[in-house]
Amino acid sequence: MTEGPLPKSVLARGVLLLRACGDAETALSLAELALRTGLPKPTAHRLIGELVRLGLVDRTPEGSYRIGLALFVLGQSSPSVRELRDVALPYLGDLHEATHENVHLAVPDGTDTLFLEKITGRRATPIVSRTGGRLPAHCTATGKVFLAQDPRPPHRTLPRLTPRTLVLPGQLARDLALTRARGYGVNLEEAEIGISAVAAPVYAPDRGSRPIAAISVTGGTRRLDVDRIGARLCAAARAITRTLSV
């Protein structure tokens, strides 16, 4: 359920419904939408109907709701996202060919890391991430890249996704210091048991010293050579940064 007081404007309440649909792995019923947003069921019904009419949300034959194609097209039209994806994709493809594992392009989004792109294959280890999905920053390699350059350490209670998730402030601070020192972030089974990841930062010329994005390789812990992949990721991230600077 959404934390804090419900927004009063119709637009903000519509955004709550869109975010609920976008964050869900499957289509949601009206009751589930009302529960996740905190909106009264009649209000949710009225607003979701309008979003369906606008093409921003699709209604399934079973009566559930999911993000519509029109919203996907609208999101793809963002110039900054489109440029970043277009520049990064060839390097992501090279990384996937070299590792045969899952490769991500992610950006910071509040306390989360948001996956703009994911390249996978039949030989890659199955993982929970998806394009357009998000995970808490403190337990992902891409998120640690963002947190390592953020002067404001997390002060909220951090969720524990696995027994190895770093939730104590001192533990996380030491890990972020190590991320800064070596130039890449590492997640050792902190978001999924048996799954680890390595990520490197991507910068833009007009955004100072904080990364605008990160690229990562995620796979089975036993299959991942952290140092070798870290070096390869850093080289690819530098190349993306140079291209964005042209």
Backbone torsions as a table, in degrees:
resi	resn	phi	psi	omega
1	MET	NA	143.7	-178.8
2	THR	-62.8	134.6	-179.9
3	GLU	-82.9	151.1	176.6
4	GLY	83.9	176.9	-178.8
5	PRO	-68.2	150.2	177.7
6	LEU	-69.2	139.9	175.8
7	PRO	-66.0	151.7	-177.1
8	LYS	-90.1	-29.0	-175.3
9	SER	-76.2	148.9	177.9
10	VAL	-63.1	-40.3	-179.3
11	LEU	-60.9	-47.1	-178.5
12	ALA	-64.3	-35.9	178.5
13	ARG	-69.2	-35.4	175.4
14	GLY	-64.3	-37.8	178.0
15	VAL	-64.6	-37.4	175.9
16	LEU	-56.1	-44.0	-179.8
17	LEU	-66.8	-40.5	178.8
18	LEU	-63.9	-42.2	178.8
19	ARG	-64.6	-38.9	178.6
20	ALA	-62.6	-43.8	177.8
21	CYS	-64.9	-41.6	-177.8
22	GLY	-67.9	-33.7	-178.4
23	ASP	-79.6	-17.0	-175.3
24	ALA	-81.2	144.0	177.2
25	GLU	-76.0	-27.8	-179.0
26	THR	-131.2	170.4	177.6
27	ALA	-62.4	147.1	-176.5
28	LEU	-111.1	143.4	173.8
29	SER	-76.6	167.7	177.3
30	LEU	-60.0	-41.8	179.4
31	ALA	-62.0	-40.2	178.8
32	GLU	-67.4	-38.7	177.5
33	LEU	-62.9	-44.0	178.7
34	ALA	-62.2	-40.5	-179.4
35	LEU	-67.0	-43.9	-176.5
36	ARG	-71.2	-31.1	-177.4
37	THR	-95.8	-20.6	-174.9
38	GLY	80.5	5.2	179.5
39	LEU	-78.1	145.5	172.2
40	PRO	-58.9	144.1	-175.6
41	LYS	-57.4	-42.7	177.7
42	PRO	-61.9	-38.2	177.9
43	THR	-65.2	-46.1	179.1
44	ALA	-60.4	-40.5	-179.6
45	HIS	-63.0	-44.7	-178.4
46	ARG	-65.7	-45.6	-176.3
47	LEU	-72.2	-39.3	-179.2
48	ILE	-67.4	-32.2	176.1
49	GLY	-63.0	-40.2	178.1
50	GLU	-67.4	-39.1	178.2
51	LEU	-64.9	-35.9	175.8
52	VAL	-64.8	-44.6	179.9
53	ARG	-62.1	-31.6	179.4
54	LEU	-81.9	-7.7	-179.9
55	GLY	82.8	5.3	-179.4
56	LEU	-81.3	-21.6	177.5
57	VAL	-132.3	141.2	175.4
58	ASP	-102.1	142.2	173.3
59	ARG	-103.5	123.6	-177.6
60	THR	-77.1	163.6	177.0
61	PRO	-58.7	-24.3	179.6
62	GLU	-83.8	-5.1	178.4
63	GLY	92.9	10.1	176.7
64	SER	-94.0	175.2	-173.1
65	TYR	-129.8	143.9	178.0
66	ARG	-148.6	163.3	-179.1
67	ILE	-57.6	137.2	-178.0
68	GLY	-91.5	164.9	-177.9
69	LEU	-63.9	-35.1	-178.7
70	ALA	-60.9	-37.4	179.6
71	LEU	-70.7	-37.0	176.6
72	PHE	-61.3	-46.0	179.7
73	VAL	-62.6	-41.0	179.3
74	LEU	-61.9	-42.9	179.2
75	GLY	-65.0	-35.6	-179.8
76	GLN	-70.5	-14.7	-176.7
77	SER	-85.0	-3.5	177.6
78	SER	-64.8	118.1	-176.0
79	PRO	-59.2	-41.4	-176.7
80	SER	-67.1	-41.2	179.1
81	VAL	-67.7	-42.7	-178.5
82	ARG	-62.8	-43.6	179.9
83	GLU	-64.4	-44.4	-179.4
84	LEU	-61.4	-45.5	179.7
85	ARG	-64.6	-44.4	-177.8
86	ASP	-61.9	-40.0	179.8
87	VAL	-71.1	-40.7	-173.5
88	ALA	-77.2	-31.2	-170.6
89	LEU	-54.1	-44.9	179.1
90	PRO	-59.9	-37.5	179.5
91	TYR	-71.7	-36.4	175.7
92	LEU	-62.7	-41.4	177.9
93	GLY	-61.9	-41.5	177.9
94	ASP	-62.7	-41.3	179.9
95	LEU	-64.9	-39.1	178.7
96	HIS	-66.5	-41.7	178.9
97	GLU	-62.0	-36.7	-177.3
98	ALA	-76.5	-30.4	-174.0
99	THR	-110.3	-22.3	-173.5
100	HIS	57.6	29.3	178.8
101	GLU	-121.7	178.0	-179.0
102	ASN	-71.6	133.3	-179.4
103	VAL	-123.7	133.3	-176.6
104	HIS	-122.0	152.5	163.4
105	LEU	-118.3	123.3	-175.1
106	ALA	-131.6	156.5	175.4
107	VAL	-131.4	156.1	177.0
108	PRO	-73.9	143.0	177.9
109	ASP	-145.3	89.5	-176.2
110	GLY	64.4	-124.4	179.4
111	THR	-91.6	6.9	-177.7
112	ASP	-113.6	167.7	165.0
113	THR	-109.1	131.5	-175.3
114	LEU	-109.5	126.7	-176.0
115	PHE	-89.9	110.4	178.4
116	LEU	-79.4	-29.4	-176.2
117	GLU	-150.8	145.1	175.5
118	LYS	-140.5	127.4	175.1
119	ILE	-114.1	126.7	-178.6
120	THR	-138.9	-176.1	-179.4
121	GLY	-166.2	178.9	-176.2
122	ARG	-65.1	-27.7	-178.4
123	ARG	-89.1	-8.6	-178.0
124	ALA	-76.1	150.2	176.8
125	THR	-68.6	130.3	177.4
126	PRO	-63.7	132.8	179.7
127	ILE	-138.7	169.5	-172.5
128	VAL	-83.2	-19.5	-173.6
129	SER	-65.9	157.3	176.3
130	ARG	-150.4	156.9	175.3
131	THR	-60.5	128.7	-177.1
132	GLY	87.9	-6.9	178.8
133	GLY	-88.5	172.9	-178.8
134	ARG	-143.6	156.8	174.6
135	LEU	-139.7	157.2	177.7
136	PRO	-59.5	137.2	-174.2
137	ALA	-63.0	-35.7	-171.3
138	HIS	-69.3	-15.5	-177.6
139	CYS	-116.6	17.4	176.7
140	THR	-125.0	151.6	179.4
141	ALA	-65.4	-42.6	178.8
142	THR	-64.3	-41.8	179.7
143	GLY	-62.7	-38.7	178.3
144	LYS	-64.3	-33.9	175.6
145	VAL	-59.7	-41.8	179.5
146	PHE	-71.2	-44.7	-178.2
147	LEU	-65.6	-32.1	-177.4
148	ALA	-62.9	-27.0	-178.9
149	GLN	-104.2	8.5	-179.9
150	ASP	-96.5	120.8	-178.3
151	PRO	-69.3	-11.6	-178.7
152	ARG	-102.9	103.7	179.3
153	PRO	-67.5	151.0	178.7
154	PRO	-61.6	130.1	179.6
155	HIS	-109.4	-5.4	-177.7
156	ARG	-88.1	169.2	174.7
157	THR	-70.6	125.5	-175.5
158	LEU	-92.2	131.3	179.5
159	PRO	-70.8	142.4	177.3
160	ARG	-98.8	113.8	-179.4
161	LEU	-89.4	-29.8	177.6
162	THR	-142.1	170.2	176.4
163	PRO	-60.8	-17.7	-177.4
164	ARG	-99.1	0.7	177.7
165	THR	-63.9	133.0	177.8
166	LEU	-83.6	111.2	-177.4
167	VAL	-117.0	-15.6	177.7
168	LEU	-82.3	134.5	-176.5
169	PRO	-54.2	-41.2	-179.7
170	GLY	-64.5	-42.3	178.5
171	GLN	-60.9	-48.4	-177.8
172	LEU	-65.6	-40.3	-180.0
173	ALA	-60.7	-41.9	178.6
174	ARG	-65.7	-39.1	179.2
175	ASP	-66.6	-39.1	179.2
176	LEU	-69.6	-34.3	175.4
177	ALA	-63.3	-40.3	177.4
178	LEU	-66.0	-37.8	176.8
179	THR	-59.7	-45.5	178.7
180	ARG	-63.6	-40.8	-175.4
181	ALA	-67.1	-41.2	-176.0
182	ARG	-93.0	-15.5	176.0
183	GLY	91.1	3.3	176.3
184	TYR	-150.1	155.2	-179.3
185	GLY	-99.4	150.9	-179.2
186	VAL	-132.3	134.4	173.6
187	ASN	-117.4	114.6	-179.4
188	LEU	-106.1	88.1	178.1
189	GLU	57.2	35.2	-177.4
190	GLU	-93.7	-15.5	175.9
191	ALA	-111.9	-30.4	177.5
192	GLU	-144.3	137.9	176.0
193	ILE	-65.3	132.3	178.0
194	GLY	84.8	-2.5	-176.7
195	ILE	-119.7	131.2	176.8
196	SER	-129.2	167.1	-176.0
197	ALA	-152.3	156.3	175.1
198	VAL	-131.4	140.7	-177.7
199	ALA	-142.0	148.9	178.2
200	ALA	-128.5	149.8	-174.6
201	PRO	-83.6	147.9	173.4
202	VAL	-116.2	133.3	-177.1
203	TYR	-115.0	163.3	174.0
204	ALA	-123.9	147.7	-173.8
205	PRO	-62.9	-26.4	-174.5
206	ASP	-105.5	15.5	-175.5
207	ARG	-118.1	13.7	176.0
208	GLY	71.4	-146.9	-172.7
209	SER	-92.9	1.4	-179.7
210	ARG	-96.4	133.9	-177.6
211	PRO	-67.2	145.7	176.1
212	ILE	-91.8	-18.6	-177.1
213	ALA	-159.6	175.4	175.0
214	ALA	-147.3	149.7	174.2
215	ILE	-116.2	146.8	-175.9
216	SER	-144.5	160.0	169.8
217	VAL	-120.6	128.0	-177.0
218	THR	-126.8	133.5	179.9
219	GLY	-167.5	-169.8	178.8
220	GLY	-62.2	137.1	-176.7
221	THR	-55.8	-41.5	-177.3
222	ARG	-71.2	-20.6	-177.6
223	ARG	-93.0	-13.5	-169.7
224	LEU	-94.7	116.7	173.1
225	ASP	-89.7	96.2	-170.5
226	VAL	-58.3	-48.2	-176.3
227	ASP	-65.5	-44.3	-178.8
228	ARG	-65.4	-45.5	-178.9
229	ILE	-69.9	-35.1	177.0
230	GLY	-59.3	-44.0	179.1
231	ALA	-65.3	-41.4	178.8
232	ARG	-65.4	-40.8	178.9
233	LEU	-65.0	-42.7	179.8
234	CYS	-61.5	-39.5	178.1
235	ALA	-64.9	-43.5	179.3
236	ALA	-66.1	-41.0	179.9
237	ALA	-64.1	-39.5	177.1
238	ARG	-63.9	-38.7	179.2
239	ALA	-65.8	-41.2	177.2
240	ILE	-62.9	-43.4	179.1
241	THR	-59.7	-44.1	-179.9
242	ARG	-62.6	-42.4	-178.5
243	THR	-66.3	-39.5	178.0
244	LEU	-65.4	-25.1	-177.6
245	SER	-81.2	-13.7	-177.5
246	VAL	-73.1	NA	NA
